Amino acid sequence: MQTPTMNATTIERGVRASRVSPVIIATDGEDQSNSAMVVGRLLATTPDAIRLATVVKPLPIVSAEAPIPATEEVEASRRVDRWLSIEAQSARVWGGHVADIDICEGDPAAILARLARETNATMIVSGLGRHRVVDRLFGDETALQLIRVSSVPVFAVASGTSQLPARIVVAVDFSETSLRAARLALEVAAPRATIYLTHVGPRDSMVRGWNGSGATYKNEVGMALAKMRNQLRVPPGMSVQTVMLQGDPATEVLAFASTVGADAVATGSHGHGFIARTIIGSVTTRILRCATCSVLCVPYAAAMTHVPMDVAPPRLRQTYRPEWSKRLGGSLRAR
């Protein structure tokens, strides 16, 4: 698989990130995270606005009756291996190491969500997951778990992505999160991009015929979409179009995204509590699991910033560069 790399072109777009409100790039040092590294740096626009993070999962318990705890030497070795993988990835994708690495241990989604809150992060950028949809469906779905617990927007970047999205389909249901998703789509889009504000009407007898009994509904949706478009601050050269569809929301949004060759789908999440966030049939879940392009998601807590998150405190652990040098016999120099 070809590795996406940074080019020398100056990017004119990006989220409002800084050292005190960074973009967190989640990586495991593997190729599936390469695109997250590329897009995350493009969005941050400056190296000091990047927080590079990786989470080493605990070793599985061999037997519940007789658990075998990992020794400190084994855990240290795993952290060193991960650090070296990310150093190599930084050189491969960025052409050099430009950010310190937060090495943590525990559940990746919980750790990253906590780190985002503690650092006042603007966004978390991660890989979408494995390339094939079937692999993503039966994998550990870290991106999906992250969206369920995060209090900041999450950009799950599809494998092979090497630039900011030029076509973004925004799933609009006129909620606060979908409006925030539309605004954020403008911030992450490439110059001269096209944004599609897309609403999917229900497949219901009252609105079955767009030009018949459902004409009133269609007109009201059209006016609402136009009002939403007018509320957006559209940069010069960028186009915002309104689209009305009918049927199953996730199916229609993904089909339309495929038709227009979208680089990303933007959506809001409606998790009001633990049960609501974990409903498997939610639109956001289906989009994330079935999308072949990148997915930009605004969690409910990201739009309602005063809503408390009920995430169990994860275990954080960092090993700094001087310790790496010591553990590797001085082969690494502290910077």
Contacts in CASP RR format, 6 or more apart in sequence:
PFRMAT RR
TARGET T0000
AUTHOR 0000-0000-0000
METHOD contacts of the structure
MODEL  1
MQTPTMNATTIERGVRASRVSPVIIATDGEDQSNSAMVVGRLLATTPDAI
RLATVVKPLPIVSAEAPIPATEEVEASRRVDRWLSIEAQSARVWGGHVAD
IDICEGDPAAILARLARETNATMIVSGLGRHRVVDRLFGDETALQLIRVS
SVPVFAVASGTSQLPARIVVAVDFSETSLRAARLALEVAAPRATIYLTHV
GPRDSMVRGWNGSGATYKNEVGMALAKMRNQLRVPPGMSVQTVMLQGDPA
TEVLAFASTVGADAVATGSHGHGFIARTIIGSVTTRILRCATCSVLCVPY
AAAMTHVPMDVAPPRLRQTYRPEWSKRLGGSLRAR
1 31 0 8 1.000
1 159 0 8 1.000
1 160 0 8 1.000
2 160 0 8 1.000
3 31 0 8 1.000
3 34 0 8 1.000
3 92 0 8 1.000
3 93 0 8 1.000
4 34 0 8 1.000
4 35 0 8 1.000
4 37 0 8 1.000
4 38 0 8 1.000
4 93 0 8 1.000
4 160 0 8 1.000
4 161 0 8 1.000
4 162 0 8 1.000
5 38 0 8 1.000
5 92 0 8 1.000
5 93 0 8 1.000
5 94 0 8 1.000
5 95 0 8 1.000
5 162 0 8 1.000
6 38 0 8 1.000
6 41 0 8 1.000
6 42 0 8 1.000
6 93 0 8 1.000
6 94 0 8 1.000
6 95 0 8 1.000
7 162 0 8 1.000
11 42 0 8 1.000
11 45 0 8 1.000
11 164 0 8 1.000
12 191 0 8 1.000
13 164 0 8 1.000
13 187 0 8 1.000
13 188 0 8 1.000
13 189 0 8 1.000
13 190 0 8 1.000
13 191 0 8 1.000
13 235 0 8 1.000
14 42 0 8 1.000
14 43 0 8 1.000
14 44 0 8 1.000
14 45 0 8 1.000
14 164 0 8 1.000
14 187 0 8 1.000
14 188 0 8 1.000
15 23 0 8 1.000
15 43 0 8 1.000
15 44 0 8 1.000
15 122 0 8 1.000
15 123 0 8 1.000
15 184 0 8 1.000
15 187 0 8 1.000
15 188 0 8 1.000
16 122 0 8 1.000
16 187 0 8 1.000
17 23 0 8 1.000
17 43 0 8 1.000
17 44 0 8 1.000
17 45 0 8 1.000
17 46 0 8 1.000
17 49 0 8 1.000
17 50 0 8 1.000
17 122 0 8 1.000
17 123 0 8 1.000
18 46 0 8 1.000
18 48 0 8 1.000
18 49 0 8 1.000
19 48 0 8 1.000
19 49 0 8 1.000
20 120 0 8 1.000
21 49 0 8 1.000
21 119 0 8 1.000
21 120 0 8 1.000
21 121 0 8 1.000
21 122 0 8 1.000
22 44 0 8 1.000
22 49 0 8 1.000
22 50 0 8 1.000
22 51 0 8 1.000
22 119 0 8 1.000
22 121 0 8 1.000
22 122 0 8 1.000
23 40 0 8 1.000
23 43 0 8 1.000
23 44 0 8 1.000
23 49 0 8 1.000
23 50 0 8 1.000
23 51 0 8 1.000
23 121 0 8 1.000
23 122 0 8 1.000
23 123 0 8 1.000
23 124 0 8 1.000
23 125 0 8 1.000
24 51 0 8 1.000
24 52 0 8 1.000
24 53 0 8 1.000
24 112 0 8 1.000
24 115 0 8 1.000
24 116 0 8 1.000
24 119 0 8 1.000
24 121 0 8 1.000
24 123 0 8 1.000
24 124 0 8 1.000
24 125 0 8 1.000
25 36 0 8 1.000
25 37 0 8 1.000
25 40 0 8 1.000
25 41 0 8 1.000
25 50 0 8 1.000
25 51 0 8 1.000
25 52 0 8 1.000
25 53 0 8 1.000
25 99 0 8 1.000
25 125 0 8 1.000
25 126 0 8 1.000
26 33 0 8 1.000
26 36 0 8 1.000
26 53 0 8 1.000
26 54 0 8 1.000
26 55 0 8 1.000
26 108 0 8 1.000
26 112 0 8 1.000
26 124 0 8 1.000
26 125 0 8 1.000
26 126 0 8 1.000
26 127 0 8 1.000
26 146 0 8 1.000
27 33 0 8 1.000
27 36 0 8 1.000
27 37 0 8 1.000
27 52 0 8 1.000
27 53 0 8 1.000
27 54 0 8 1.000
27 86 0 8 1.000
27 89 0 8 1.000
27 126 0 8 1.000
28 54 0 8 1.000
28 55 0 8 1.000
28 82 0 8 1.000
28 85 0 8 1.000
29 54 0 8 1.000
29 82 0 8 1.000
29 85 0 8 1.000
29 86 0 8 1.000
29 88 0 8 1.000
29 89 0 8 1.000
30 85 0 8 1.000
30 89 0 8 1.000
31 159 0 8 1.000
32 127 0 8 1.000
32 129 0 8 1.000
32 130 0 8 1.000
32 131 0 8 1.000
32 159 0 8 1.000
33 89 0 8 1.000
33 126 0 8 1.000
33 127 0 8 1.000
34 89 0 8 1.000
34 92 0 8 1.000
34 93 0 8 1.000
34 159 0 8 1.000
34 160 0 8 1.000
35 127 0 8 1.000
35 157 0 8 1.000
35 158 0 8 1.000
35 159 0 8 1.000
35 160 0 8 1.000
35 161 0 8 1.000
35 162 0 8 1.000
36 125 0 8 1.000
36 126 0 8 1.000
36 127 0 8 1.000
36 157 0 8 1.000
37 89 0 8 1.000
37 90 0 8 1.000
37 93 0 8 1.000
37 94 0 8 1.000
38 93 0 8 1.000
38 157 0 8 1.000
38 161 0 8 1.000
38 162 0 8 1.000
38 163 0 8 1.000
39 125 0 8 1.000
39 155 0 8 1.000
39 157 0 8 1.000
39 161 0 8 1.000
39 163 0 8 1.000
39 164 0 8 1.000
39 294 0 8 1.000
40 50 0 8 1.000
40 125 0 8 1.000
40 155 0 8 1.000
40 157 0 8 1.000
41 47 0 8 1.000
41 50 0 8 1.000
41 94 0 8 1.000
41 98 0 8 1.000
42 163 0 8 1.000
42 164 0 8 1.000
43 123 0 8 1.000
43 125 0 8 1.000
43 155 0 8 1.000
43 164 0 8 1.000
43 188 0 8 1.000
44 50 0 8 1.000
47 98 0 8 1.000
47 99 0 8 1.000
50 98 0 8 1.000
50 99 0 8 1.000
51 99 0 8 1.000
51 102 0 8 1.000
51 115 0 8 1.000
51 119 0 8 1.000
51 121 0 8 1.000
52 86 0 8 1.000
52 90 0 8 1.000
52 99 0 8 1.000
52 100 0 8 1.000
52 101 0 8 1.000
52 102 0 8 1.000
53 101 0 8 1.000
53 102 0 8 1.000
53 104 0 8 1.000
53 111 0 8 1.000
53 112 0 8 1.000
53 115 0 8 1.000
54 82 0 8 1.000
54 86 0 8 1.000
54 101 0 8 1.000
54 102 0 8 1.000
54 103 0 8 1.000
54 104 0 8 1.000
55 104 0 8 1.000
55 105 0 8 1.000
55 106 0 8 1.000
55 107 0 8 1.000
55 108 0 8 1.000
55 111 0 8 1.000
55 112 0 8 1.000
56 75 0 8 1.000
56 78 0 8 1.000
56 79 0 8 1.000
56 82 0 8 1.000
56 103 0 8 1.000
56 104 0 8 1.000
56 105 0 8 1.000
56 106 0 8 1.000
57 105 0 8 1.000
57 106 0 8 1.000
57 107 0 8 1.000
57 108 0 8 1.000
58 70 0 8 1.000
58 105 0 8 1.000
58 106 0 8 1.000
59 70 0 8 1.000
59 74 0 8 1.000
59 78 0 8 1.000
61 67 0 8 1.000
61 68 0 8 1.000
62 68 0 8 1.000
75 105 0 8 1.000
76 319 0 8 1.000
76 327 0 8 1.000
79 103 0 8 1.000
79 105 0 8 1.000
79 317 0 8 1.000
79 319 0 8 1.000
80 324 0 8 1.000
80 327 0 8 1.000
80 328 0 8 1.000
82 103 0 8 1.000
83 101 0 8 1.000
83 103 0 8 1.000
83 319 0 8 1.000
83 324 0 8 1.000
86 101 0 8 1.000
87 97 0 8 1.000
87 101 0 8 1.000
90 96 0 8 1.000
90 97 0 8 1.000
90 98 0 8 1.000
90 99 0 8 1.000
91 97 0 8 1.000
102 115 0 8 1.000
102 318 0 8 1.000
103 317 0 8 1.000
103 318 0 8 1.000
103 319 0 8 1.000
104 111 0 8 1.000
104 115 0 8 1.000
104 314 0 8 1.000
104 316 0 8 1.000
104 317 0 8 1.000
104 318 0 8 1.000
105 111 0 8 1.000
105 315 0 8 1.000
105 316 0 8 1.000
105 317 0 8 1.000
106 314 0 8 1.000
106 315 0 8 1.000
107 314 0 8 1.000
108 142 0 8 1.000
108 145 0 8 1.000
108 146 0 8 1.000
109 142 0 8 1.000
109 145 0 8 1.000
109 146 0 8 1.000
109 148 0 8 1.000
109 149 0 8 1.000
109 150 0 8 1.000
110 149 0 8 1.000
110 311 0 8 1.000
110 312 0 8 1.000
110 314 0 8 1.000
111 314 0 8 1.000
111 316 0 8 1.000
112 124 0 8 1.000
112 126 0 8 1.000
112 146 0 8 1.000
112 150 0 8 1.000
113 124 0 8 1.000
113 146 0 8 1.000
113 149 0 8 1.000
113 150 0 8 1.000
113 151 0 8 1.000
113 309 0 8 1.000
113 311 0 8 1.000
114 311 0 8 1.000
114 313 0 8 1.000
114 314 0 8 1.000
114 316 0 8 1.000
115 121 0 8 1.000
115 316 0 8 1.000
116 124 0 8 1.000
116 150 0 8 1.000
116 151 0 8 1.000
116 152 0 8 1.000
117 151 0 8 1.000
117 152 0 8 1.000
117 309 0 8 1.000
121 152 0 8 1.000
122 152 0 8 1.000
122 153 0 8 1.000
123 152 0 8 1.000
123 153 0 8 1.000
123 154 0 8 1.000
123 155 0 8 1.000
124 146 0 8 1.000
124 150 0 8 1.000
124 152 0 8 1.000
124 153 0 8 1.000
124 154 0 8 1.000
124 155 0 8 1.000
125 154 0 8 1.000
125 155 0 8 1.000
125 157 0 8 1.000
126 142 0 8 1.000
126 143 0 8 1.000
126 146 0 8 1.000
126 154 0 8 1.000
126 155 0 8 1.000
126 156 0 8 1.000
126 157 0 8 1.000
127 143 0 8 1.000
127 156 0 8 1.000
127 157 0 8 1.000
127 158 0 8 1.000
127 159 0 8 1.000
128 136 0 8 1.000
128 143 0 8 1.000
128 156 0 8 1.000
128 157 0 8 1.000
128 158 0 8 1.000
128 159 0 8 1.000
128 288 0 8 1.000
128 291 0 8 1.000
128 294 0 8 1.000
128 295 0 8 1.000
129 135 0 8 1.000
129 136 0 8 1.000
129 141 0 8 1.000
129 142 0 8 1.000
129 143 0 8 1.000
129 156 0 8 1.000
129 159 0 8 1.000
130 136 0 8 1.000
130 139 0 8 1.000
130 159 0 8 1.000
131 159 0 8 1.000
133 289 0 8 1.000
133 290 0 8 1.000
133 292 0 8 1.000
136 289 0 8 1.000
137 289 0 8 1.000
141 288 0 8 1.000
141 289 0 8 1.000
143 154 0 8 1.000
143 156 0 8 1.000
143 288 0 8 1.000
143 295 0 8 1.000
144 285 0 8 1.000
144 288 0 8 1.000
144 289 0 8 1.000
146 154 0 8 1.000
147 154 0 8 1.000
147 156 0 8 1.000
147 269 0 8 1.000
147 284 0 8 1.000
147 288 0 8 1.000
147 297 0 8 1.000
147 299 0 8 1.000
148 269 0 8 1.000
148 271 0 8 1.000
148 277 0 8 1.000
148 278 0 8 1.000
148 299 0 8 1.000
149 277 0 8 1.000
149 309 0 8 1.000
149 311 0 8 1.000
150 299 0 8 1.000
150 301 0 8 1.000
150 302 0 8 1.000
151 299 0 8 1.000
151 301 0 8 1.000
151 302 0 8 1.000
151 305 0 8 1.000
151 307 0 8 1.000
151 309 0 8 1.000
152 299 0 8 1.000
152 302 0 8 1.000
153 180 0 8 1.000
153 184 0 8 1.000
153 296 0 8 1.000
153 297 0 8 1.000
153 298 0 8 1.000
153 299 0 8 1.000
153 302 0 8 1.000
154 296 0 8 1.000
154 297 0 8 1.000
154 299 0 8 1.000
155 188 0 8 1.000
155 294 0 8 1.000
155 295 0 8 1.000
155 296 0 8 1.000
155 297 0 8 1.000
156 288 0 8 1.000
156 294 0 8 1.000
156 295 0 8 1.000
156 296 0 8 1.000
156 297 0 8 1.000
157 294 0 8 1.000
158 291 0 8 1.000
158 292 0 8 1.000
158 293 0 8 1.000
158 294 0 8 1.000
161 263 0 8 1.000
161 294 0 8 1.000
163 190 0 8 1.000
164 188 0 8 1.000
164 189 0 8 1.000
164 190 0 8 1.000
164 193 0 8 1.000
165 188 0 8 1.000
165 189 0 8 1.000
165 190 0 8 1.000
165 193 0 8 1.000
165 262 0 8 1.000
165 263 0 8 1.000
165 264 0 8 1.000
165 293 0 8 1.000
165 294 0 8 1.000
166 189 0 8 1.000
166 190 0 8 1.000
166 192 0 8 1.000
166 193 0 8 1.000
166 194 0 8 1.000
166 263 0 8 1.000
167 193 0 8 1.000
167 194 0 8 1.000
167 196 0 8 1.000
167 260 0 8 1.000
167 261 0 8 1.000
167 262 0 8 1.000
167 263 0 8 1.000
167 264 0 8 1.000
168 185 0 8 1.000
168 188 0 8 1.000
168 189 0 8 1.000
168 193 0 8 1.000
168 194 0 8 1.000
168 195 0 8 1.000
168 196 0 8 1.000
168 262 0 8 1.000
168 263 0 8 1.000
168 264 0 8 1.000
168 265 0 8 1.000
168 266 0 8 1.000
168 296 0 8 1.000
169 196 0 8 1.000
169 198 0 8 1.000
169 253 0 8 1.000
169 256 0 8 1.000
169 257 0 8 1.000
169 260 0 8 1.000
169 262 0 8 1.000
169 264 0 8 1.000
169 265 0 8 1.000
169 266 0 8 1.000
170 178 0 8 1.000
170 181 0 8 1.000
170 182 0 8 1.000
170 185 0 8 1.000
170 195 0 8 1.000
170 196 0 8 1.000
170 197 0 8 1.000
170 198 0 8 1.000
170 265 0 8 1.000
170 266 0 8 1.000
170 267 0 8 1.000
171 178 0 8 1.000
171 181 0 8 1.000
171 198 0 8 1.000
171 200 0 8 1.000
171 249 0 8 1.000
171 253 0 8 1.000
171 265 0 8 1.000
171 266 0 8 1.000
171 267 0 8 1.000
171 268 0 8 1.000
171 283 0 8 1.000
171 287 0 8 1.000
172 178 0 8 1.000
172 182 0 8 1.000
172 197 0 8 1.000
172 198 0 8 1.000
172 199 0 8 1.000
172 225 0 8 1.000
172 228 0 8 1.000
173 199 0 8 1.000
173 249 0 8 1.000
174 199 0 8 1.000
174 224 0 8 1.000
174 228 0 8 1.000
175 268 0 8 1.000
175 270 0 8 1.000
176 303 0 8 1.000
176 304 0 8 1.000
177 268 0 8 1.000
177 269 0 8 1.000
177 270 0 8 1.000
177 298 0 8 1.000
177 299 0 8 1.000
177 300 0 8 1.000
177 302 0 8 1.000
177 303 0 8 1.000
178 267 0 8 1.000
178 268 0 8 1.000
178 298 0 8 1.000
179 228 0 8 1.000
179 231 0 8 1.000
180 268 0 8 1.000
180 298 0 8 1.000
180 302 0 8 1.000
180 303 0 8 1.000
181 266 0 8 1.000
181 267 0 8 1.000
181 268 0 8 1.000
181 296 0 8 1.000
181 297 0 8 1.000
181 298 0 8 1.000
182 195 0 8 1.000
182 197 0 8 1.000
182 228 0 8 1.000
182 232 0 8 1.000
182 266 0 8 1.000
183 232 0 8 1.000
183 233 0 8 1.000
184 266 0 8 1.000
184 296 0 8 1.000
184 298 0 8 1.000
185 195 0 8 1.000
185 264 0 8 1.000
185 266 0 8 1.000
185 296 0 8 1.000
186 195 0 8 1.000
186 232 0 8 1.000
186 233 0 8 1.000
186 234 0 8 1.000
186 235 0 8 1.000
186 238 0 8 1.000
186 240 0 8 1.000
188 264 0 8 1.000
188 296 0 8 1.000
189 195 0 8 1.000
189 238 0 8 1.000
191 235 0 8 1.000
191 237 0 8 1.000
191 238 0 8 1.000
192 237 0 8 1.000
192 238 0 8 1.000
192 239 0 8 1.000
193 238 0 8 1.000
193 239 0 8 1.000
194 238 0 8 1.000
194 239 0 8 1.000
194 240 0 8 1.000
194 241 0 8 1.000
194 260 0 8 1.000
195 234 0 8 1.000
195 238 0 8 1.000
195 239 0 8 1.000
195 240 0 8 1.000
195 241 0 8 1.000
196 240 0 8 1.000
196 241 0 8 1.000
196 242 0 8 1.000
196 243 0 8 1.000
196 256 0 8 1.000
196 260 0 8 1.000
196 262 0 8 1.000
197 225 0 8 1.000
197 228 0 8 1.000
197 229 0 8 1.000
197 240 0 8 1.000
197 241 0 8 1.000
197 242 0 8 1.000
197 243 0 8 1.000
198 242 0 8 1.000
198 243 0 8 1.000
198 244 0 8 1.000
198 245 0 8 1.000
198 253 0 8 1.000
198 256 0 8 1.000
199 221 0 8 1.000
199 222 0 8 1.000
199 224 0 8 1.000
199 225 0 8 1.000
199 242 0 8 1.000
199 243 0 8 1.000
199 244 0 8 1.000
199 245 0 8 1.000
200 245 0 8 1.000
200 246 0 8 1.000
200 247 0 8 1.000
200 248 0 8 1.000
200 249 0 8 1.000
200 252 0 8 1.000
200 253 0 8 1.000
201 207 0 8 1.000
201 217 0 8 1.000
201 221 0 8 1.000
201 244 0 8 1.000
201 245 0 8 1.000
201 246 0 8 1.000
201 247 0 8 1.000
201 249 0 8 1.000
202 246 0 8 1.000
202 247 0 8 1.000
203 246 0 8 1.000
203 247 0 8 1.000
203 248 0 8 1.000
205 213 0 8 1.000
206 213 0 8 1.000
206 214 0 8 1.000
206 217 0 8 1.000
207 213 0 8 1.000
207 214 0 8 1.000
207 217 0 8 1.000
207 218 0 8 1.000
207 246 0 8 1.000
208 214 0 8 1.000
209 215 0 8 1.000
210 218 0 8 1.000
210 244 0 8 1.000
210 246 0 8 1.000
211 218 0 8 1.000
218 244 0 8 1.000
221 244 0 8 1.000
222 242 0 8 1.000
222 244 0 8 1.000
225 242 0 8 1.000
225 244 0 8 1.000
226 242 0 8 1.000
229 240 0 8 1.000
229 242 0 8 1.000
232 240 0 8 1.000
234 240 0 8 1.000
243 256 0 8 1.000
245 252 0 8 1.000
245 253 0 8 1.000
245 256 0 8 1.000
246 252 0 8 1.000
249 283 0 8 1.000
250 283 0 8 1.000
250 286 0 8 1.000
250 287 0 8 1.000
250 290 0 8 1.000
251 286 0 8 1.000
253 265 0 8 1.000
253 267 0 8 1.000
253 283 0 8 1.000
253 287 0 8 1.000
254 265 0 8 1.000
254 287 0 8 1.000
254 290 0 8 1.000
254 291 0 8 1.000
256 262 0 8 1.000
257 265 0 8 1.000
257 291 0 8 1.000
257 293 0 8 1.000
258 292 0 8 1.000
261 293 0 8 1.000
262 293 0 8 1.000
263 293 0 8 1.000
263 294 0 8 1.000
264 293 0 8 1.000
264 294 0 8 1.000
264 295 0 8 1.000
264 296 0 8 1.000
265 287 0 8 1.000
265 291 0 8 1.000
265 293 0 8 1.000
265 294 0 8 1.000
265 295 0 8 1.000
265 296 0 8 1.000
266 295 0 8 1.000
266 296 0 8 1.000
266 297 0 8 1.000
266 298 0 8 1.000
267 283 0 8 1.000
267 284 0 8 1.000
267 287 0 8 1.000
267 295 0 8 1.000
267 296 0 8 1.000
267 297 0 8 1.000
267 298 0 8 1.000
268 284 0 8 1.000
268 297 0 8 1.000
268 298 0 8 1.000
268 299 0 8 1.000
268 300 0 8 1.000
268 303 0 8 1.000
269 277 0 8 1.000
269 282 0 8 1.000
269 284 0 8 1.000
269 297 0 8 1.000
269 298 0 8 1.000
269 299 0 8 1.000
269 300 0 8 1.000
270 276 0 8 1.000
270 282 0 8 1.000
270 284 0 8 1.000
270 300 0 8 1.000
271 277 0 8 1.000
271 299 0 8 1.000
271 300 0 8 1.000
272 300 0 8 1.000
273 310 0 8 1.000
274 310 0 8 1.000
277 300 0 8 1.000
279 285 0 8 1.000
284 297 0 8 1.000
287 295 0 8 1.000
288 295 0 8 1.000
288 297 0 8 1.000
300 307 0 8 1.000
301 307 0 8 1.000
301 309 0 8 1.000
319 327 0 8 1.000
321 332 0 8 1.000
321 334 0 8 1.000
321 335 0 8 1.000
322 334 0 8 1.000
324 332 0 8 1.000
324 334 0 8 1.000
325 331 0 8 1.000
325 332 0 8 1.000
325 333 0 8 1.000
325 334 0 8 1.000
END
